[in-house]
Amino acid sequence: MQSQHQVQGYYRHPSVFENAIVFVSEDDLWTVEASGGVARRLTAGLAECAFPSVSPDGKFIAFVSSEEGQPDVYLMPILGGQPKRLTYLGATGTRVIGWHDGKIIFSTNAKQPFLNIQAVYALSPEGGEPEPFAFGTATYLSFGAENQIVLGRNSADAARWKRYRGGTAGEIWWARSANEPFENFSKKLGLKGNFNSPIWIQENGAARIYFVSDHDGVANLYSALPDATDLKRHTHHTDFYVRYPQKDASGKNRIVYHAGADIFLYDIESGESAKVEIDFCSPRTQRNRKFVGAGAYLEHFSLHPNSSIFALNARGKAFSLPLKSGPVLQYAERQGVRYRLATFLHDGEHVAMTSDAADDQEILEIYNGDNVQVHSFEHFDIGIARFLQPNPKNKLLAVGNNRNELKLIDIDNETAVLIEQNSFGAIGEADWSPCGRYLAYSSPISMEQTEIKIYDTKTGKTHPVTEPVLRDYCPAFSVDGKYLYFLSDRIFDPVYDNLLFDLNFPRGTKPYLLTLQKDLTSPFFEEPASRAKEEPEEKSDSETPEIDFENIAQRVLEIPVPEGRYVQLAAADGMLLLGERPIMGALSAPKSDDAATGIFHAFKFSDKKLEKITDKLSHFEISQDRKMVMYRSGKRLCYGSLEELLQPGKTHDAVELKRVKISIEPPQEWRQMLKEAWRLQKEHYWTPDMAGLDWQEVFDRYEPLLNRVGSRAEFSDLTWEMQGELGTSHCYEYGGDYRPKPPYHQGLLGADISYSTEKKAFEVTGLPKGDFWKEGEASPLHTPGVNVQVGDLILEVNGQSLSKNQSFGELLVSMAGQEITLTVANAKKENMRRVRIKPIASEQKLRYRDWVEKNRALVKSASDGKIGYVHIPNMGPLGYAEFFRGYLKALRHPGLIIDVRFNGGGHVSQLLLEKLAQRRIGYDIQRWAKIPEPYPAYAPFGAVVALTNEFAGSDGDIFSHAFKLMKIGPLLGKRTWGGVIGINPRHSLSDGTVTTQPEYSFWFEDVGWNVENYGTDPDIEVEFAPHDYAANLDPQLTRAIEETLSLIETRKPAIPDFSKNR
């Protein structure tokens, strides 16, 4: 057993005061002497702590905790004691930066129109409302002895995207005081790097700015004079990035930081950096074994051929269990190996599954009913399996994988045949004929079309059997082997849009069948009574007729069901089973693929009726004998015979999943998850050379740190940093099994409120205007009958009086969506009254709407109504909706500004550019009308100018670059984010974590691949400096207005005079 003193933790976010270092490990605060030694735990909360900073007198620690739901600022004595919550912001991101003039300095995305930007505030350690610094977007502030200011912008954690050089790379600005203009220090350096965490240091009577940069390849600590000269390098790490430095709070010229999982202390006078040796004595509680339920971690299920038991994958483990009651068998290794796609073979005695026991690849394994491994196909490289389809008559297994391959595994002979490797996309669903000879599957034949093919195991030949109009998929043989059913997207019945002139195809899918013998008639013909009574002659498998492939694609029949959005199909005796997705708004639909919103239908051939089994379907499976069905409904697995499932009003039986006791050893699970995340990148990364890295060496460097990880948050940090080595966009990690934090949702009023010393009350200083007709998207103070105005006072919350040192939000903890009473009065404390409101849980949508409408009003005012304004927040459904919301009322103006600043990306840029690139070539005018209708109807009237910035990324990058290439108009602003390698987040790790792999590379005709990790340059660069924010100016929007007005004068858009020659 490892002795206690040999245990090392995963140390982060250090802060130092003289001989005391405070740091974070295992989600708690710890302290240790600066010279090293035994660490002492300071907190033991329910939620994660982060970003501690010791006060200048060494008595207190300010830090961030989510102890009551959201990340807020807390304060506690450095010697220990109960933390006190100071802020009640309802933010999703908060970071303590340090102290200045006796106040805590922190950054947060609270009250911002976009969640990915932060502003900096000062906060009294006594409490009260935070005071904002008027410097706009910023994540770091440091102050000089004479109130000089050095400010860090975009100072995100550079270790998460190493060697990043895009538009949002960290910048450092400095000013001689808060009232003077800022200078771009990092730009003056003239280096290509990601600059963050600036610190102002007085050194031998001279000022230097210390900062972190990775311009030499690995982030280290550097410094320069304020005029960006005399650059010096101070640390020399080559393995891990320097992260989160802080200067000694006591004023000593020392800087503490962490790299890898260790803490280092840099002494400025000696120029030496030393690792702090820590004796970490912790019970490491979050590494203890725990048990979780299967319902929250369902992955895959497969019915036994005789339907009495089923196989199940949950939380990366494989089980089999009876449907109703009985013992649960766990297959293979209990810990440290992930198993997927557990599927019974035809004999019911063996289960096939994939495993990552080989460490560097996924392998196929076969187990018998005694949990003995009888086959392990380590010599077959199967990639990452997407499905396993067992043959109903023998030990053949069809495997589809991530490499667009379809392989046939002969289990007994241990051989493999590559049936197909597709150039266009993944091989789709597969199904075996009842005789086991034929395998039907869907295969892309272009980027737009997919056909059904049948592979003949006897001849080894593959036959295309459909001629798709668009996409044919989900093949399923009939029980008697006479027909092949499939889904097809071939119904082009357009539906008119309700809000604008457009048509689309929201359904488009129906099931069809192929007759597999040329003399076989339609199953929908009614047989004469005498023939219908005749019993069909039973045929042995050897007598099953061969498929007649000649002209088979012409033998297609439509199954008489309504057009729909069908996504799943299976054949049973006398019926078809269909899974359908309802038509739902993209903004209101559940985000999870496993959401139980689908409709489960059964189509009976006897009466040609479609009957509903359930409208709470996630996914369904049918047994090999086609008699039993199991379906997933969210976290439940329901089952029954088709006769039982179709009984009206009958409650469907559900598996008691609590019988499955899943034992989790976190250290072993984390090790497996890290290797799987590494392997997923190896399989999917867009270029096989892994960005020129030795990817195995990268894993070997980070894997030892797993021994030090003591919490799920630390595992996340490690995964982010490992994937960050790729130096590519979209390497994300999110989700997973964290300790549950208290669900106390902060109530918010959607207003700016500050304490008035003069009036001794909280005063409403601002009321952002949201969509007042949408619940949760406007200030509750705008509720009809409340009538609170700017300047009014709030005296009480639920009868509780308020004071200066009490944050207003303290009385709104856990009150989001709950009815409360406010005692309000006018500015003179007159007209005192009580009003009832419901606080909201988030102000982001409200703040966004207010920001957009203020921009629109500014454009209208400055252009005398000549210019329309449209903002697009992302390139997903929200951005699509916002585009048309603004565009339809703006396109008739002589000029138009399209603002994609802060655009969060997505995939709809080409749909929006289609509209903006249109040019008016005609008009349609009615006799009595004064204004003609343009043709095309939605072509812009006049000049179009686009506005972008460093926060516009992904499809926001693509939109900005394409706007220039298509010569729609000039692009103004700042260089964009620079992340255009696309992802498809379809692989979750065993605890539900999603890691993303950059796999879809993007090329432009002018710059090739070079938008990635650079961005796109605007035609006209317009800086937005901190002092512009302080002056309440928007120089970018102002310049866009000027440019648009100039283009209007140049182009002079006009409507022809239709009064002549009519």
N, C-alpha and C positions, 0 to 999 in steps of 0.2 A: 504494500500500500504506500502511496506517495505521502511523504511527511508534509505536515501543514506548511512549514516554512518554504517548501519548494513550489508551492502553488503561486502562480502569477495571474493577475487579473488583466482585463482589457481596459486600459486607462485612456481617458479622453478629457477634453475641455479643461485643462488645468488653469488655475489662477494662483498667484503667489503674493504673499506679504511677508517680507523679511524671511523668517525661517519656517514659515508655514505654507504648504501648498495644499490647495483644495482641488479636488478633481472628481470626475464621475467614473464610476465603475458599477456594473450590475444595476444600472439605472438609479443609483443612489449617490449621494455626496459622501466623499471620504476626505480625510486630511492626513498628511504625512509631513515630517520635517523636510525642509529643502535639501538637507544632506542625506536623506533617505532614512529607512528604518521601517518600523511597524506602522501600517496604516490603520486609522481608526474610522469606523463608520459613523456618519453624522445623521443620516436619514434612513428611514425604513418605511417608505410610503407605499401606496398602492399603485402609483403610476411613475412614469419615467421622469427623472430630473436631468437637466442639461444646462450648460452655459453658466457656470457659477462665476462670480466676480467678487473678490474681497474688497471691502470698503477701505478708503485711505487711512483710517485709524486702526484697521486690523480687527475691528470688533464684530463686523457683520459680513454675511454672505448674501448677495442678491443672486437669484438663480431662477430658472424656468422650470415649472412643473405642471403636469396635467392632473394634479391630485383631485381636482373637482371638475374634470371633463375636458376643458380646453387648455392650451398652453398659456400660462400667465406668469407674471413676475411674483416671486415670493421672497421673503427676507427671514433670516434666522441668525442667531448668534454663532460666531465661529467656534465657540467652545461646545456648542450643541444646544438643543432646546427645540421647542415646537415652532415650525415655520409659520409665518404669517403671510396670508395672501394679500397682495397689494393692488393688483389690477383685475379688472372684470371686463375684458375686451371682446370675448367671443371670437377671438382670432383662430386661424389655423396654423400660423407660424409666428413665433416670438423668440427673440434672442437677446439676452443681456450682454451688453458690450463692455460696460465698465462704469466708472463713477466720474463725476465732475462737479465741482462746487457743492459737494455734499449731497448730490442727487444721483440717482441711478440712471444710467443711459442705456436704453434698449431700443431695438427695432422690432416692428410688427407689421403684419399685413392687415390689421384691423382698420376699418373705415376706408379701405382702398377699393377702387372700382375693379381691380384685377388682383387675383390671389397670388400672382407670382411677383408682385412688387411690394416693397416695404418702405416705411418711413421711420425716422428716428425720433424718440421722445425722451424727455427728462421726467423723473418721478421722485417725489419726496419719499424718503424711507419711512416717514410718518403716515403715508397713505395719501388719499385724495386723487384728483383727476390728473392724468399725465399731461404734460405740456409739450406740444409738438415743436420740433425744430422746422423752420420753414425752408428746408433744403431739398424737398422733393424726394425722389427715389434714392434711398441710401441704405446701406446695411452696416456701416461702421463709421464711428467718429472717434477722433483722438484730439486732445487739446494740448497746446503749448503753454509755457509759463506766462505768456502775455496774451492769452486767449486766442492764439493762432489755432486754426482748425484744419485738420486733415481728414478728408472724407473718403470713404470707400464705397464705390458703386458696384453693383453686380458682383459683390464679393461672396458669391456662393462658394461651396466647398469645391475647390479646384481638383481635389483628389477623385471626385466622382466622374469627371470627364478630363482626363489627363491630356496635357498638351493642347488644350482648347485654344483656338485662335479666332473664333467667330465674333460677331458684333457685340455679343453680351459678355465678352471677356472683361474681367475686373478692371475698373479704372480707379485711379487715385487723383483726387482734387485737393487743393489746399488754398487757404485764404488767410490773410493777416488778421482778420477778425470777421465776425458774423455779418458785419455791415459792408464789407468790401467784396469785390468780385473774386470768384474762384479761378484758379489756373489749373489746367490739366497737367498734373505732374507726370503721370504715366506716359502721356503722349510725348512729352519732352524727353523722356528717357530714350525714346527711339528704339525700343526693344520689342520683339515679337514674343509676348508672354501674357500670362493670365495673372494680373496683379491683384492682391487682396490683403486684407488685415493690416492697413497702415497704422503705424504707431509713431507719435511725435516724441522724440527723445532729445533732451538737452545733454550734450556730450562735450565736456571740457569747454563749457561756455558757448558752444556752437550748437545750433539745431540740426538734427538729422531726421529724416523720415525713414523709419524701418518698415519693411513690407515683405510679403511672400511673393515669389515669382517662380515660374517654371520655364523661363526663356532658355535655360540651359538644358532642359529635358526633364529634370526632376525638381519639384518645388523646394526651394530653400529660402533661407532668410537673407535678405539683402538690405542695404541702406544707401541713401544718397542725400546730398544737400537739398534744401527746398527748391533750388533752381535746377534740380535734376542732374547736377554734375557730381563728380567724385563717387561714382558707383562702387560699392564694395560688397563682396560676398562674405557672409559670416558663418554659414553652416555648409556641410558637405555630405549630405545624405544622398545615397545613390539607390537605395532600395524602396523607401517609402517617403511620401510627401510630408513636408512640414505643414502642420494644420493648427488653426486656432491659437495663434500666439497672443499673449497678454504681457504687458510690462508689469514690473513689480509695483503693487499698489502703494508701497511705502515710499516710493520715489527713487529707490535704488535703481541703478542702470543694469537691470537684468530683465530678460525676457524668457518666459516659460512657454512651452508648446508641446504638442504630442506628435509623434510620427510612428506609424505602425500601431502598436499597442503600448508604446512606452512614452514616458514623460522625460523631457530634456529641459535643462536650465542653461540658458546662454548668458554668460557674463560679458558685458560689453567692454569693461576695462581690460580684462585678460584676453578677450577674443576667443574664449574656450566654451565649447558646448559639452555638457556632461549629462549622461543618463542618470536619472534619479532611481536608485535601487530601492525597491519597495518590497517589504515583507507583507504579503497580502493574506491575512488570516480571516477567511470568510467561509461560512457553511455552504456557500454557492447554492442557495435554495432553488434558484430558477433552473438549475441543471438536474434537479431531482426528477425521478420517474413520476409520471402522471398518467392518468387514464382519460381518454376522450371518447365521446360518442361517435358512432359511425354516420349518423344523419347529416352532420355538418361537413363531412369530408367524403361524401359519396363520389366515386370516380367511374365505376364500371360495374355492370352486373350481367350475368349470363345464366339462363335456366338450364337445369339438367335435362337430358333427352327425355326422361320420363316425367319431368316436371315436379318431382317431389322435393328436390333441393335446388339450391342455386349457388353460383359462385359470385363473390363480391370482392371488389377492390375499394378500400377506404383508407385514407391517410397513408397511402403508399404500401399497404399490406394486402395480402390475399387471404380470403376465407371461403369456406363453404358451410352452409347451414340449411337445415330443413326450413320449409316455408312457415310452418306453424310453430313447432316447438322442437326442442332437442339440442344436443351439444353443438358448439361452434368449433370447427376445425380451422386452425391457422396454418397455412402452408409455409414451408421453407423457413428462412431465417426470421426470427422475431424482431430483430433490430438491425439497423445499419444498411439494409438493402431495400431498394424500392421495387415493387412488383406492380405490373400493369396488365390490363386486358385479360384477366383470368377467364378462361373459356373452356367449357367441357367439350371433350372430343365425342365422337359419335358413340363410343362404347359406354359412355357414362362412368368409366373407371379412371379416366385420366383427365387431367386439367393442363391446358397449355397457358403459358403466361410469359411476359417478358420480364427481364430482371437486369439490374445494373451491377450484379455481383462481380462482373469482370472489370468493373471500375472505369475503364476508358471506352466502353461501348455497351450498347444494350444487346442482350442475348435472349434467345428463345429457350425456355426450359419446359420440361414436361414432368408432372408429378402424378403418382398413382394415388389411390384412395387411402393408402397408409402413410401419406405424406413423405414418400420416398422419391427422390429425384431419379427418374429413369432415363432422361435425355437432357443434355446441355449442349446447345449448338454454338459453342464459342467460335468455331471455325467459320460460321456463316455471319457475314457482316450485313445485318438487316437494317442498319440505320436506326431511325426512331420509328417504331411501328405505329401506324395509325389505326389498323384494325387487324384482327385475326379471324378468319372465316373457316371453321372446320368442315371437312367433307362429311356428309351424312352416312357414308358407307365404309370408309376406310380412313387410315391415318394420313390423310393429306391435309395440309393447312395452307390457305391462301393468306399472304401477308402483304398489306399495303403500307408504304412508309413515306417518310418526309422527303425522300429523294425522287419522288414521282415514279417509284418502282412498284411493280406487282410481282411478287415471288411466290412460287409453289414449293412448299417444303414437304418432302416425303420423310415422315418421322421415322418409320422403321428402317428405311435404307439410308437415312441421314444424308440425303441429297437435296439439292435446291435447283430449281429452274427459274430463270428470269423470264417471265411472260412478257413484260413490257416495261420500258422506261420512257416516260412521256416527256416531250420537250416543252409542253405548254403549261402543265399544272399537275396537281396530284391526281392519282387514280382514285376514283370515287368508290361508292359502295359496291360490294360483291355479294353474290348469292349462288349457291350450288343447286343443280338440278336434283330432284329426289333420287335419281339413280346414281348420283355421284360422278357422272362422266363429264358434265359440262359446268363451266364456271362463267357466269355472266357478271359484267362489271361496267362501270361508266368510265369513259376515257375522253379527255379533251382533244379536239382535233384542230382547234384554233383558240385564240384568246376569248372568243365569243361563243364557240360551239362545243358541245359535248355529245358523244354518241355512245350507244350501248354496244359492247362487244361480247362475244362468247368464245371462250377458250375450250377446245376439245382435248381432254387429257389423253384420249386414245390416239389421236393423230398428231398432237402437238401443235395444231394450227389454231390461229385466232381469226374469227370472222366478225366483221362489222355487221350488225343486224338492224340498225336504224339509220335513217337519213334525217338528222335533226334539223328542225327549223331554227332552233336556237340551242337549247340544252335538254338532253335526255339523260336521266339519272335514276337512281334507286331501283335497279332491276330486282325482280323477285319471281321465281318460278312458281307456277301453280302446284297444288298438292299432287295432282296426277301427272305433272310434267308436260302437259300439252300446251301450256301457254306461258308466255313471259310477260309479266306486268312491269310497268315502269312509269315514272313521272316524267312529264315533258313540259317545258316552257315553250309553248307554241300558240297560245291564245293571245291574239293582238286585238283586244277589245278596249280601246282607249276610254278613259274617264276624264271628263272636263274638270279642270281645277276650279275650285270655288272662289279663289281670291284673285287670280290673274288669268290671262289668256294662255292656257297651257293644257296639254293632254299628257296623261301618263298611264302606265299599266300596273296598277297596284296588286293585281292578282296574277293572271297569266298562265296558271298551271292547272293541268288536269292529269289524271291517270289514264294510261292506255294499255293495250295488250297486243302482243304478237301471237299469231298462231304458228306453232312450231312445226307443223306438218302442212303441206300445201293443200291437202284435201280436207283439212279440218275446217268446219264451219264456225260461224260466230256463236259464242255461248249465250248470246242474248236472243237467239231464235227460239221460239216456243216449239217444243217437240210435240208431235201428235200424242194423244193420250195413251194409245196402245204401246208406243215406243217408250214413253216416259216411264211406264211401269216396269219395263224390262230392267233387270239388274245387269250392270256392266260386268263383263268377264274380267276376273282378276288376272293381271299379267305379272310375271316375275320380272325382276330387274333386267334380266338378260333380254326380255322380250319388249322392253320399253323402246318405242320406235326412235330411230335416229332423227335428228333435227334436219329438216330440209332447208338448207341455207340458200338455195336458188330463189332469187327475188323475194327473200324473206322480209326485206324492208318495206315491201309493198303490202304486206299482210298486217297492217296496223288497224286496230279498231279503238275508237274512243269509248271510254267507260262513262256511262251516263250519270255523272255527278256534276254539281255546279263548279264552275271555275273558282279556284281558290289560291291560297299560298301554301300548298302542300309541301312538306319537307321530309316526310318519312312514309314508307310503304312496306307492307308485308302481306303475304298471302296465307290464308287459312282455308279450312275446308268450307267451300261454298261462299266465301266472302273475302273481301280485301280490307285490310286495316290501314287507315290513313292518319297521319299526324299533320295538323295544320296550324300555322301561326296566324293569329288574328291581325287585322290591320290596325295598327296603333300609331299614334304620333311619336316621332323619333325623340321628342323631348320628354314625353310623358311615359314612354314604355320603360319597363324594368331594364336595368343595365346588365343583369346577369343572364348568361345563356341558359342557366338552369331554372330560371323563373318559371313558375307553374302557370303559364298563361296560354299554353297551346290547347287545341281542341283535338280530341281523340275520337275518330269516326270508325264505323264499320259499315261497309257497303255489302249488302246481301244480293247475290246474283239471282236468288229465287224471286224476289219481289222488286229488285232494282231500286231499293231504298237505302238511303244513307242515314244511319242512326248514330246518335252521339253517345259515346261511352263516358267521357268526362270533358270538362272544359278547364281542367287544371293539370294539363299535361306538360311535363318537361321532356320526356323521352320514353319510348317503349321498346321492349324486346319480346320476341315470340320463341317458344320452345322449338326444338328441332322436329318434334312430331306435329307441330302446328296446332296443338290443342290448348296450350296454356300461354297466358300473356302476363308479363310483369311490366308495370310502368312506373316511372319516377314522377312524383309530384312534389317539387321542391325538395324537402328533406325526408320525404316519405317514399317507400316502395310499396305499391299496391299490386295485387295479383288476383288471378282467377281464371277459370275457363271462360271461353267466349260466351257461353250460355249464361254463366253467372254475371259476367260484366254487363251483359245487355239486359238483365232483368230490371225493369223500371223501378226506380225508388230504392234499389238495394244498395246498401253501403258496401263498398268494395273492401275486401280483406286487406290488411296492411301488415307487413313484416314488423315484428317487434324488434327494432334495431337496437334497443337497449341490451339485447342479449349479446351483442358484439362488443366485448370489452377490449378496447385498443390500448395497449401499453406503449407509452412513448418514453424513450430515454433521450432527452434533448441533445446531449453531446453527440450521440451516434446519429440522430436524425439530422442535426446541423451539418455533420461531416458529409453525409450522403447528399444533402441538399446543395452544399457548396460544389461538390463534384458534379452533380447534375447540371447546375447552372453553368459551370465551366464547359461541360460536354455539349449543352445546348448551343452555346456560342460556337463551339468547334464545328457543330453540324450545320449551323445556319448562317454564320457570319458571311457577309456579302462577298468577301474575297478569300480564297483558300489559304493565302499566306498569313491570315490573321493579323493584318496591318503590319506585316514584317516582324511580328513578335515571335519569340519562342514561347508558344502558349503553354507548353508543359512546364517550362521554367517559371512562368507566372504563377501557375497553380502551386508549384513546389515552394514558392516564396510565401504565398499567403496561407497555405494549408496549415503550417505549424501554429499559426495564430488562433486556430480553432480551439486548441487546448486552453486558451486564455479567455475565450468567450463565455460570459456568464449570464447572458440574457438574450432574448429574441432581438431586441434593438441593436445589440452589439453584433449579432450575426448579420443583421441587415447592413450595418455599417461596413463590415468586412466584405460582404458580397458586392456592395456598391463600389468599394475601392478596387476590388479585383477586376470587376468588369470595366471599371474606368480606365484600366491599362490599355484598352483597345483604342482609346482616343477617338471615339466615334459617337455620334449622336444616338439617342434613343436606346441607350443601355440602361434600362430601368429595373428596379426591384421594388415591389409594393405588395401590400397585403400580408397574410400570414397569421400565425397563432401567437398573438401577443397576450400578455396579461390583461384581462379586462380592466379598464379604468372606470371610475364612477361616472355614470351617465347623467351628470348634472348639466343640462343644457342651459347656457347663459341666456337670460332674457335681454333683449336689446330694444331700444326705442326708435332706432333709425333716425337719430337726431344728434346734433352737436350740442353738448351740455358742458358747462363749466361753472365752477363755484365763484359767485360774486361776493368778494369781501365787503363791498359797499352795501349790498342788499342782504348779506348774510343768508343767501339761499342759492340753490342751483338755478342757473339761467339757461334758457333755450337760446343758443347763439346761432343755430343753423338748422334748417329743416329741408334736407334733400328731398327732391320730388321724384318719386318712383311711379310705377304703374299702380295707381291707387285702387284700380278695380281688381287687382290680383292680390289675394291673401298672401302675406309674407313678403311682398315685393314693394311695399310702401311703408312709410312710418306709421305706426299705430296712432300717433298724434294727429294724423290726417283723417282718422276715422270720423265719419259723419256724426255730428253732435258733440265731439270732443272740443274742437275749435281752439286748440292751442296754437299760438303764434310765436314767431321769433320775438324774443324779449320777455316772454312770459316766464314765470317762476314756478319751480316744482318744490313744494314744501314737505310733502310726505309721500311715502310709498306704503300702501296698505296700513295706513295709520301710524307708521314709524317715521319719526322726524329725522332729518338729515343734517349733517354737520360738515365742516370744512375738511377734516381729516378722515372722513368716511367716504369711500368711493361710492358714487351713485349706484354703480352696478352691483355692489355688495348685497343690496336688497332684492336683486333680480336673479340671483343664482337659482338655477333649476326652475325658472319661471317662464321659459320660452313656451309660447302657446297656451299659457295659463292666464285666466282673467285676473287682473289686479285693479286696484283703485289708486289713483294719484290725486293728491290734493294740490291744486294749481291756483295761481293768481296772476294778475297782470303785473307789469313792471313796478307798479307802485304798491304792490301787495294788496290791491283791491280786487273786488269781484272774485273772492276766494270761493272755490267750488271743488267738488269731487267728481272725477270722471273715471269711467271704466274702459280699460283697453286690454289687448292681448299682446304682450311683447313678442317680437319675432326672434328666430334662432340665428339668422344671418342677415347682415346688412349689405352683402356684396352686390346682389342684384339691384338693390335700391341705389347704392352708390354708383354703380355702373350707369343706370338710367339717368341719374342726375348729371353725371359727367358728360354723357352723350348729348343730352338736351342743352346743357350749357354751351357745348361746342357748337351745336346747331344754331343756337341763338346768336353766338358770337359771329359765325359765318354770315348769317342773315343780316345782322346789323352792319358789319364791316363792308359788306358788298351791296348794301341797299337792296337786298332781296334777289340779287342776280345769281347767287351761287347756292346750290343745294349741297347737303352734307350727309354722308352715309358712313357709319362706323361698322366694321366687321370684327367681332371679338375673337372668332376662331373660324376654322374652315370645316366645322362639323354642322350638325343640325341647327345649333344655336346661331352660328354665324350665317347660315343660309337664311334662317328666319329673320335675323336682324338686317341682313342685306335687303331683302324685299320689303321689310317694314319701312326702311328708310328710302330705298331706291324708287319705289312706286310714286312717292310724293316729291322726289327730288329731280327726277330725270328730265322734267320739262324746263328746268332753269337753263339759262345760257351757259352756265358753268357748273361743274360738279366736282366735289372733292370726295375721293374714296379714301377713308382713313383705315389703315390696317395696323396701326401701332398697337402693340401689346397682343397681336393676333396669336392665339395659342395653337394654331395648326389644325390639321384634320385631313379632309380629302375632297372638298367640293370646289376648290379654286377654279377648275376648268368650267364648271357650270356657271360661275359668276362672270368669268372672263368672256364667256360666250355672249352675255348680255352687253357688257361694256364695250366689246369690240364691234358691235353692230353699227352700221352707218345708215342714216336716213336717206332713202333714195326716192321716196314718194309720199303722197298724202292722200287721205280719204276724207272728204268733207261732205256733209249733208247740207241741203239747201238752206235750212234755217239755223244751222250751227254757225257760231262765230269762230270757233277754234277747230282746226282740222285734226284728224287722227293720223299720226305719222305711220309710215311703213318702212321698216318693221316697227311694230307698236311700241317696243320698249328700247328702241335705240336712243342713246343720249342725244339731247338737243345740241349741245355745244361742246366746249372744251372740258376734258376730263383730266384731273390731276390726282395722283395717288400719293399718299403720305404714309411712310413706314418708319420703323425704328428698330433698335437692337433687340427689342422684345418680341418682334414678329418672327416666328420661326416655323420650321417644318413646312406644312403647306402654305404658311404665311411667307416663308422664303420663296417658295415656288411661285406664288401669286405675284410677289414683288418682282421677281426676275422675269416672269412671263409677261407682266404688264409692260416692262421695258422692251422685251423682244418683239412683242406684238405692236409696238409703237402706238399704243392707245393714248399715251400722254406722258409728260415728265413724271419721274419718281423723285420725291423729296424726302428728306429726313436723315436717318443714320443707317449705317450698314446693318443688315439683318443678322439674326441668330446664327445661321449657318448649320442647320441640321436637316438633311434631306434623305438620309438612308432610312427607308421605311421599315415598319415592323408589322407583325401579325401576332398579337399576344394570345396564343392558343395553348401554350404549355404552362401548366401550373406545377409547382413543386408539391411535395407531399402534404405540407401543412396549409396549402392554399395560396402560398406565395406565387406571384407572377413575376417572372423575369422576361425581359424582352431582348430579342436578338436582331440587330440591324442586318436586314437581309435583302432589301429591295433598293438597289443602288439607283441613283438618279443622274441622268446625263442631259446637258443642254447643248444646243448646236453651236453656241458661241464660246462657252467656257468648259465644255466637257463635264467632268466630274467635280469641278472645283467650287461649286457652291457649298459642298460639304466642308465643315470646319473652316469656313470663311464667311459665307453669307453673300448677299448681293449688294453692290454699292449703289447708292442713289445717284440720279443724274445731278441733283443739287443737294449737297450736304448741308444740313442745318443742325447746329448743336443746340442742346437743351441743358444749359449749365445750372448748377445749384442756385446761383443768384437769380436766375430767371424764375425759378420756383418761388424764391423769396419775394420777388417783385410781383408775383401772381401773373406772370406772363407766359404765353405759349408761343415762343418764336417759330416753332415748326408750323403750327397752324396759321400763324400770321403770314409767314412766307408763302404758304400754300394759297392763301387768299390772294396775296399780291400776284403770284404767278398765274392764277386762274383768271383774275381780272385782266391781266396783260394779254393772255391768250384770247379772251373774249373780244378785246379790242382788235386783235390781229385777225381773227377768223370771222368775227361779226356774224354769228349764227342768226339766221332770219327765216321766217316762214314766207313762202312766196305769196304774191298778191293774187288771190283766186278770183277777184272780181272781173278780171279781163279774160277774154277768149274762153269763156265758159260755155 
